[in-house]
Amino acid sequence: MRAMLFGLALLLPTTALAEPIETQKIITAATGDWNGDGATDLAMIVETEPSNPMDMHFFLRDREHNFLRPAGIVREQITGEWNGYDRPGYEASDTEPELTALPNGSIKLYLPAMPVGSKRTNQTLTLAYRNDAFIVAGFAYDYHDYLEDNVASDCDYNVLTGKGKSSKMQPDGTTERATVSVEGKTIPFSEWNPGTGFSACGE
């Protein structure tokens, strides 16, 4: 993966970069057609400083000149574990965010729970390119407690329509299911607050 990402970085002309990117800090990347023009675009997650949230860089291919041009940087919206790849003794982390290109041109951003305590909440955002901006089109989470029986919940809803579904495990082991129905919103990724998603899911 690192070799592939380094190759991708080399394909970006220096005149097209909004700012220098240290290749060893690129956590992951995905390619797809974000704006629906038939050309291959790029998104990557880049570490910042120790203990700080990560940045996400977006690039759209300029079909006329055939290069990837910057399409924005969303600062410090992505949690994860600082790994210090340039330090001796680096070990793989299970809390790195993941990017997946979806068939419809959207981007799936998976944010695994940080390994603190027994309570873990994994989040998934669906990002879409609309009106020259990347927005949050979908939000989902799954929660569970490693040390408690029957303590788990999950939710998946469309931010644009406000519709979705949720479930919560009951003390007796049964699952209570509910429908999510809130006001639909168009929220730029740069302005996203996880509290919006959890509130819509009834948390």
Buried (B, 14 or more C-beta within 10 A) or exposed (E): EEEEBEEBBEEBEEEBBEEEBEBEBBBBBBBBBBBEEEBBBBBBBBBBEEEEBBBBBBBBBEEEEEBBBBBBBBEEBBBBBBBEBEEEEEEEEEBBBBBBBEEEBBBBBBBBBEEEEEEBBBBBBBBBBEEEBBBBBBBBBBBBEEEEEBBBBBBBBBBBBBBBBBBBBEEEEEEEEEEBEBEEEEBBBBEBEBEBBBEBBEB
